[in-house]
């Protein structure tokens, strides 16, 4: 009998302890419920409620709640206070859209560790009778969306409640409207678990903005940024060495030395190869910045920070370099940017022939304007090969180029668009490019790419790949494709990719990039000798056909 009594007591204790919720569990559930109601509840989406104030109130109320029963009473009463929801017959109708569901996840509603069956039932009822049509917090421009009617609380730290609001706001933006949520290195649910304590512990402006930067970095999206002078000053500094350089093989090769306003000499020579700055190798510097710099992949991370690697807040840097086969260490003075005299770089030629016989044309896609495409083609169409240099960002030339170069209309990309009538879902559309054109370009099309080839440049590369004699040469592209959504978080400009973009068969380019047909990366020796090794490989391919 005694053993039976002890068993019952132990069971009751375990059952009771299972109902006790941690602060993190409570706040995680609040973030989800608040975001879900914001985008699904027909009364909330009218914008008649101050939804931010509702969150502040609930954060304060959570401090007096410790167990599952009380938490569910809070949610039940909250939902009831929002007003009755009419049955939505339109919500039950079958759609003819092809849905992409890898991001869609409302399974948290049925988490029995947090929610009672009654609360789960209420949330599912809202899902099944959700808002259809106009939305106070979401606007639409074509198939793109934008966030609107959000209150600003400034970029300075003010309170725990405001810090959590910005976390919850951003987390739900990604949860429902970021097409590549399913591809992030860290599961987006785990991001919420990790970041709540960090935002709670923030107590000054610097930590606040750095924690925001850490949050947006977890999108693993090269389109993403967080513009903040405070973060830039903390991560990089406002002084720099007066040199220009290229990155290759984990090193920096100096390509130009700039004058300074004080006419002081610098200890560098053109061709110097920097491999260490203040005791850190270049890869170590990149890794140390990676926590706060969003990028789709490792080469995208390098591409974002490489221009900042010789910045500092101190007035000098200790630099180790290779020069003429010797290793040297120099102490080099840094300057404010305003005190460095930048030499003007000539504007590159938009198109030209690379040989006297006019058999090889070359087009710089970064400077070719949309209204110049026809003129360019008239001059180059007699060539046997045209090299399109896309190691830059093009100027909306994809459609006119496709109509001149491709033999027929063809599917070149599949796009996924956010479904505002069912947030979290995306629908797919395949896009055609080109037109039926018996007079299409019959020669070779060579496309040069690298980590600078991003977004519209990647889409343009995919258009070129539809040509029957195309070849992509270079290194993997950025891996950030699809139109962006610009918005503000904590009054700081930011964005992420808003549309998903895929090969016609559904394969991803996001995070992977477009893989070249012929892989070529610049080398230290090539840069030192002033070579464009990617272009040289393209010319070799044209000559030898391999």
Residue, then its C-alpha position, 0 to 999 in steps of 0.5 A: x500500500x505504501x509503495x502504491x501511495x508513493x507511486x501516486x505521489x511521484x506521478x502527481x509530482x511529475x504531472x505537476x512539474x510538466x505543467x510548469x513553463x519556463x520564461x523562454x517557453x512562455x515567450x516563445x508561445x507568445x511570439x507565435x500566437x501574437x504573430x499568428x493572430x496578427x496575420x490570420x485573425x479577421x478582426x486584428x488585420x483590420x488595424x483597429x487594435x494597437x497590436x504592439x500595445x497588446x503585446x506589451x500588455x501580454x509580456x507583463x502579464x506573463x510574468x505572473x504566469x508560471x503554469x500551462x493552465x494559466x497560460x492557456x487561460x490568458x490566450x483563451x481570454x485574449x482570443x475571446x476579447x478580439x471579437x467573433x469570427x464569421x465562418x469563411x466559406x471562401x477559405x474552404x474552396x479549392x485553389x487552382x494554384x500550385x502551392x510550395x509548402x516547405x515553409x508552411x508550419x503551423x504544427x506548433x498549434x498542436x504542441x501539447x506541452x504548451x497548449x491545451x486542446x481547447x486553445x489549439x482548437x480555437x487557433x485552428x478555428x482562426x486558421x480555417x476562418x482566416x482573413x481573406x483580402x485586404x490586410x492592415x499590415x501587408x500591402x501588395x504590389x503585383x505579386x510582391x508584398x510589403x510590410x506597412x503600418x508598423x510603429x517605430x520605437x527608434x534604434x536605441x535601447x529603451x526597454x525589454x518589452x520593445x526589444x522583444x517586440x522587434x524580435x517577435x516582429x522580425x521572427x514572424x516576418x521570416x516565419x510567414x514571408x521569407x521564401x527560403x526559411x526552410x534553407x537556413x542553417x539553424x531551424x527557424x524555431x530554434x532561432x527563436x529559442x536562442x534569441x529570446x534570452x539574448x534580447x532579454x539581456x540587452x541593456x544598451x544601444x550597442x548590444x541592442x543593434x548587434x543582437x539585431x544584426x545577429x538575428x538578421x544574419x540567421x536568414x543566411x541570405x546575401x540579400x539581407x543587410x542591416x544598415x547601422x552606422x553604430x554596427x559598422x563602426x563596431x565591426x569595422x571602424x571609420x579609418x582605413x589603409x589607403x590601398x585598393x586590393x583584390x581577394x584571392x586564395x584567402x589573401x589580399x593582393x594590393x592593386x592600387x595605392x591611394x594618396x592622402x591629404x597629408x602627402x604621407x607615404x605608405x609602406x606598401x607596393x602594388x603587388x604586395x600580398x597581405x595575409x595577416x592583419x593585427x595577428x589574424x589571417x584573412x580567413x580568421x578576420x572573415x570568420x570573426x565578422x560572420x556572426x553579424x554579416x548575413x550571406x547565403x554561403x561562405x563566398x558570399x560572406x567573403x564578398x560582403x566583408x572583403x572591402x572592409x578588411x583593412x578598416x579599423x578604429x585605431x590609427x595604425x594596423x600591423x600587417x604581414x605581407x609577402x613581397x618578392x618572395x619575402x615575408x615582411x611585417x609593417x606598421x601602417x597608418x590608417x586614415x579617415x576616408x575623407x582624408x584619402x584621395x581616391x583616384x578616378x577609375x575610367x568608365x569601362x567600355x560597354x561593348x567592344x570586339x576583343x580581336x582585330x578580326x571581330x570574331x569575339x564580342x565582349x559586353x560589360x553587363x554592369x554598364x549596358x543600359x536597356x535602351x542600348x541593347x539593340x545598338x550593341x547587338x547590331x554591332x556584335x551580331x556578326x561575331x562568332x562568339x559574344x562574351x557577356x561579363x556578369x561579374x557585376x549587376x545588370x540594368x534590366x536588360x534580360x527581356x530585350x536580350x532574350x528576344x534577340x539571342x534565344x531561338x524561342x520562348x522557353x521556361x527559364x525560371x520558376x518563382x514562388x510568391x507569398x500567399x497573403x490569404x494563407x500566410x506561410x504558404x507560397x504559390x508557384x509560377x513558371x516564367x517564360x523568356x524570349x520569343x520565337x525567333x528564327x533570326x536568333x544569334x547562332x554563335x557562342x554565348x559565353x557568360x562570366x560569373x563569380x560571387x558578385x553575380x547576384x539576384x538579377x545577375x543570376x536570373x540573367x545568367x539563367x536566361x543565357x543558359x537557355x541558348x543552345x550554345x551557351x557556356x558559363x565560366x567562372x566561380x559559383x554565383x552569390x546564391x541570393x535570387x528573387x526580388x527583395x522586400x525592404x523594410x525597417x526593424x528597430x528603425x534600421x533599414x533592412x531587407x530579405x529575399x521576398x520571392x523564391x527563384x528556382x530552375x524550371x525543374x524546381x532545383x534551388x539556386x538560393x545559397x548554392x548559386x549557379x554552378x559554372x560549366x567551367x570553374x575558374x577562380x582568380x589566383x594571387x599570381x594572376x592578380x599580381x600579374x594583372x591577368x583576368x584569368x576568367x576572361x582568359x579561360x573564356x578565350x581559350x574555350x572559344x579557341x579550343x571548344x573546351 
